[in-house]
Amino acid sequence: MKVQLAGLELSNPVIAASGTFGYGIEFEEIVSLERIGGFVTKGISLQPLSGHPPPRIVQTASGMLNAIGLQNVGVDEFVARKLPSMSRYPKCKVFVNVFGYTEAEYVAVIERLNEAAGIAAYELNVSCPNVHAGGMAFGADPGSLEYLVRCARAATTRPLIVKLSPNVTSIAQMAKIAEKAGADAVSLVNTFLAMSIDPETRKPRLSNVTGGLSGPAIKPIALRMVYEVARAVSIPVIGMGGIVTAEDAVEFLLAGATALQVGTASYADPRAVERLARGLESWCRGHHVERVSSLTGALDLSRP
């Protein structure tokens, strides 16, 4: 079940996605952290953020909308009080999602994190649709994305993953830009910009008006985008978007993903990420797959 990702060895390819797993340690009494490949922290910013006022989450058909607004404790509090607890789980890789409103803020967060032990890699959040500055503004503009990734690459020797936005004309082109600028891997997709309206009150159901759509509803689109990106770049691809079952996970691997992130499923089942890791291993045994890594890009395109 081991996979190689951007110079790291993961015990299995299943990773808990950013924004759905807190700072990791909150789940230690629910999930056997040593049984998953790793987790991505919620977005960490230079200063603490309180996020948007409620309502911030709305259920939708086969999914959910969220506009949390990147609420987090800030990088100093994270390094001092959140990160040290994860040293109890050395097999579980810690990926820190990094967010900023400017290139300088991204770099400042990374430089502060560079001083801390126990971090496997950084995931640059250039694709959050729930903030009014930063986030998706970088991921949707080719020039801004290239410059930001170059700045981040120069600031650290740790592996650098760029989390891509699906809210672009060509996600494959954005992946190429990230690769050229120095990314060691890309993760996709983040949520789709969407909204929900209450017809009785005639008001948006989210305080932010719009939010990010996730869950099984987006899986077919996310799968197609992973397939396109995997064919466009030579760096590893981490796939996500509506993964609930082991079969979902296999689809993303066949489309070209090296590893997977599980997000919205954790809201319905807090043990979803561990269940997926066990389920994927069981699927591989049942289908006589000796190495899960052999599934990556193994999509059969021949006609019947």
C-alpha positions as a printed Julia matrix, in Angstrom:
304×3 Matrix{Float64}:
   0.0    0.0     0.0
   3.01   2.32    0.13
   3.31   5.11   -2.43
   6.03   7.62   -3.27
   4.88  11.24   -3.37
   7.2   14.18   -4.03
  10.12  12.44   -2.36
   8.03  11.18    0.55
   6.98   7.63    1.32
   3.38   7.3     2.49
   2.16   4.13    4.21
  -0.87   4.29    1.92
  -2.23   6.81   -0.59
  -5.2    8.03    1.5
  -4.85  11.54    2.98
  -7.4   13.57    4.94
  -8.12  16.8     3.07
  -7.56  20.32    4.34
 -10.44  22.0     6.13
 -12.15  18.71    7.01
  -9.7   17.28    9.55
  -8.89  20.27   11.75
  -5.27  20.23   12.88
  -5.24  16.42   12.88
  -4.83  15.85   16.58
  -8.56  16.45   17.21
  -9.25  13.14   15.47
  -6.85  10.95   17.46
  -9.63   9.41   19.58
 -11.78   8.74   16.5
  -9.35   7.76   13.76
  -6.28   5.54   13.99
  -3.93   8.14   12.55
  -1.19   5.59   11.93
  -3.5    3.82    9.46
  -3.79   6.7     7.03
  -1.12   8.09    4.75
  -1.35  11.56    6.21
  -3.55  14.6     6.62
  -3.56  18.2     5.47
  -4.13  20.87    8.1
  -6.73  23.55    7.65
  -5.3   26.62    5.92
  -2.69  28.33    8.1
  -2.28  32.09    7.75
   0.18  34.63    9.13
  -2.36  36.02   11.59
  -5.36  34.25   13.21
  -8.58  34.4    11.19
 -12.1   34.11   12.59
 -13.67  33.23    9.25
 -17.12  34.21    8.07
 -20.15  34.55   10.36
 -22.73  31.74   10.28
 -24.43  30.21    8.46
 -21.27  28.81    6.9
 -22.33  25.31    5.78
 -25.37  24.31    3.71
 -26.37  20.81    2.65
 -27.02  20.32   -1.06
 -28.07  17.43   -3.26
 -25.22  14.9    -3.04
 -22.9   17.37   -1.39
 -22.5   20.54    0.62
 -21.62  24.2     0.33
 -19.15  25.78    2.72
 -17.97  29.31    3.31
 -15.93  28.88    6.47
 -13.55  31.62    5.41
 -10.29  29.87    6.38
 -10.76  30.21   10.13
  -7.5   29.24   11.87
  -5.3   30.01   14.88
  -2.45  31.57   12.9
   1.01  30.18   12.24
   2.58  31.0    15.62
  -0.17  29.3    17.63
  -0.14  26.35   15.23
   3.6   25.8    15.63
   3.54  26.28   19.39
   0.42  24.34   20.39
  -1.01  22.24   17.56
   1.91  20.72   15.66
   3.9   19.18   18.57
   1.11  16.74   19.44
   1.42  15.05   16.04
   4.9   13.77   16.93
   3.1   10.83   18.57
   2.16   9.55   15.11
   5.35   9.41   13.03
   3.8    7.24   10.29
   1.11   9.84    9.59
   2.57  12.53    7.35
   1.65  16.13    8.21
   0.99  18.41    5.24
   0.46  22.05    6.15
  -1.95  24.0     3.98
  -0.56  27.54    3.59
  -2.69  30.59    2.85
  -1.98  34.3     2.43
  -3.5   37.48    1.04
  -0.23  38.44   -0.67
   2.85  36.62   -1.93
   4.8   38.06    1.0
   2.33  36.57    3.49
   2.63  33.1     1.93
   6.41  33.33    2.17
   6.28  34.6     5.76
   4.11  31.66    6.82
   6.43  29.19    5.1
   9.53  30.74    6.68
   7.95  30.43   10.13
   6.99  26.81    9.43
  10.51  26.04    8.21
  11.67  26.43   11.8
   9.32  23.69   13.02
   9.9   19.93   13.02
   7.4   17.29   12.01
   6.14  18.82    8.74
   6.36  16.6     5.66
   5.36  19.13    3.0
   3.45  22.32    2.27
   0.24  22.56    0.27
  -0.18  26.03   -1.23
  -3.83  27.04   -1.09
  -4.26  29.06   -4.27
  -7.82  27.96   -4.88
 -10.15  28.77   -1.97
 -13.33  30.39   -3.36
 -14.52  31.55    0.07
 -12.35  34.63    0.67
 -12.45  38.05   -0.97
  -8.69  38.35   -1.51
  -5.87  35.88   -2.01
  -6.93  32.26   -2.48
  -8.62  31.75   -5.82
  -7.28  35.08   -7.11
  -3.83  33.47   -7.35
  -5.03  30.14   -8.71
  -7.1   31.66  -11.49
  -4.43  33.94  -12.95
  -1.48  32.28  -14.72
   1.01  35.06  -14.01
   0.07  35.36  -10.35
   0.22  31.59   -9.89
   3.66  31.31  -11.45
   5.09  34.14   -9.37
   3.62  32.82   -6.12
   4.9   29.29   -6.68
   8.38  30.6    -7.52
   8.39  32.67   -4.33
   7.29  29.7    -2.25
   9.8   27.4    -3.94
  12.63  29.8    -3.11
  11.51  29.98    0.52
  11.78  26.28    1.39
  13.47  22.98    0.62
  10.45  20.98    1.79
   8.21  19.42   -0.86
   5.75  21.9    -2.32
   2.25  20.87   -3.4
  -0.01  23.35   -5.21
  -3.75  22.93   -4.66
  -5.44  23.86   -7.92
  -8.79  25.54   -8.47
 -11.36  23.98  -10.8
 -12.79  27.47  -11.4
 -10.52  28.09  -14.4
 -10.68  27.69  -18.16
  -7.96  25.01  -18.31
  -6.83  23.31  -15.12
  -4.22  21.35  -17.09
  -2.6   24.62  -18.17
  -2.52  25.87  -14.58
  -0.92  22.59  -13.51
   1.79  23.04  -16.15
   2.49  26.53  -14.84
   2.77  25.25  -11.27
   5.14  22.48  -12.39
   7.34  24.88  -14.35
   7.51  27.25  -11.37
   8.82  24.53   -9.08
   5.9   22.57   -7.63
   6.76  19.02   -6.58
   3.13  17.88   -6.92
  -0.35  19.28   -7.52
  -3.57  18.49   -5.68
  -7.01  18.85   -7.27
  -9.72  19.75   -7.18
 -10.7   22.33   -4.62
 -14.37  23.25   -4.36
 -16.5   24.72   -7.14
 -17.83  28.25   -6.65
 -21.57  27.93   -6.04
 -24.52  29.3    -4.09
 -27.88  28.41   -2.56
 -30.97  30.6    -2.05
 -33.87  30.21    0.37
 -37.0   30.89   -1.73
 -39.09  31.64    1.35
 -36.85  34.42    2.65
 -35.37  35.29   -0.75
 -31.98  35.4     0.94
 -28.73  33.5     0.29
 -28.36  30.51    2.61
 -24.71  31.39    3.25
 -23.67  34.6     4.98
 -20.94  34.97    2.37
 -23.57  34.59   -0.41
 -21.37  32.14   -2.34
 -19.31  29.2    -1.17
 -17.51  26.08   -2.3
 -19.42  23.03   -3.54
 -17.95  19.64   -2.57
 -19.04  16.03   -2.15
 -20.19  13.28   -4.52
 -21.92  15.83   -6.75
 -18.58  17.04   -8.09
 -16.86  13.66   -8.47
 -17.33  13.13  -12.25
 -15.96  16.62  -13.0
 -13.09  16.24  -10.54
 -12.22  12.86  -12.04
 -12.07  14.33  -15.54
  -9.82  17.14  -14.34
  -7.43  14.73  -12.59
  -7.26  12.72  -15.82
  -6.43  15.85  -17.85
  -3.8   17.09  -15.42
  -2.11  13.71  -15.04
  -1.61  13.61  -18.81
  -0.24  17.18  -18.87
   2.43  17.09  -16.13
   5.19  14.76  -15.0
   4.9   15.55  -11.28
   2.57  13.53   -9.01
  -1.12  14.35   -8.87
  -3.2   14.1    -5.69
  -6.85  13.57   -6.59
  -9.9   14.62   -4.61
 -13.54  15.47   -5.11
 -16.42  13.36   -3.85
 -14.47  10.25   -2.83
 -16.64   8.11   -0.56
 -15.97   4.46   -1.44
 -12.94   2.36   -2.26
 -14.19   2.17   -5.82
 -14.19   5.97   -6.01
 -10.57   5.95   -4.86
  -9.62   3.39   -7.51
 -11.2    5.54  -10.21
  -9.01   8.49   -9.26
  -5.9    6.3    -9.22
  -6.71   4.89  -12.65
  -7.22   8.44  -13.93
  -3.63   9.22  -12.93
  -3.59  10.15   -9.26
  -0.68   8.98   -7.12
  -2.5    9.72   -3.85
  -5.98  10.77   -2.76
  -7.56  13.24   -0.39
 -10.84  12.58    1.38
 -12.79  15.62    2.58
 -16.56  15.99    2.67
 -17.05  12.3     3.5
 -15.59  13.03    6.95
 -18.6   15.23    7.77
 -20.96  12.28    7.35
 -18.55   9.76    8.86
 -15.66  11.06   11.01
 -13.86   7.76   10.39
 -14.24   8.0     6.62
 -10.55   8.47    5.85
  -9.52   5.39    7.86
 -12.42   3.4     6.41
 -11.29   4.38    2.89
  -7.71   3.29    3.6
  -8.91  -0.11    4.81
 -11.39  -0.4     1.97
  -8.78   0.38   -0.68
  -6.44  -2.27    0.72
  -9.29  -4.79    0.75
 -10.18  -3.9    -2.85
  -6.58  -4.45   -3.94
  -6.45  -7.84   -2.22
  -9.74  -8.88   -3.77
  -8.57  -7.87   -7.23
  -5.06  -9.36   -6.87
  -3.36  -5.97   -7.08
   0.04  -6.5    -5.47
   0.99  -2.8    -5.32
  -1.54  -0.01   -5.15
   0.9    2.23   -7.02
   0.42   0.04  -10.1
  -3.12   1.45  -10.44
  -1.89   5.0   -11.05
  -2.6    5.91  -14.67
  -3.6    2.34  -15.53
  -6.82   3.38  -17.25
  -7.6    1.07  -20.17
  -8.53   3.24  -23.15
  -8.77   0.41  -25.67
 -12.11  -0.15  -27.31
 -14.1   -3.31  -26.42
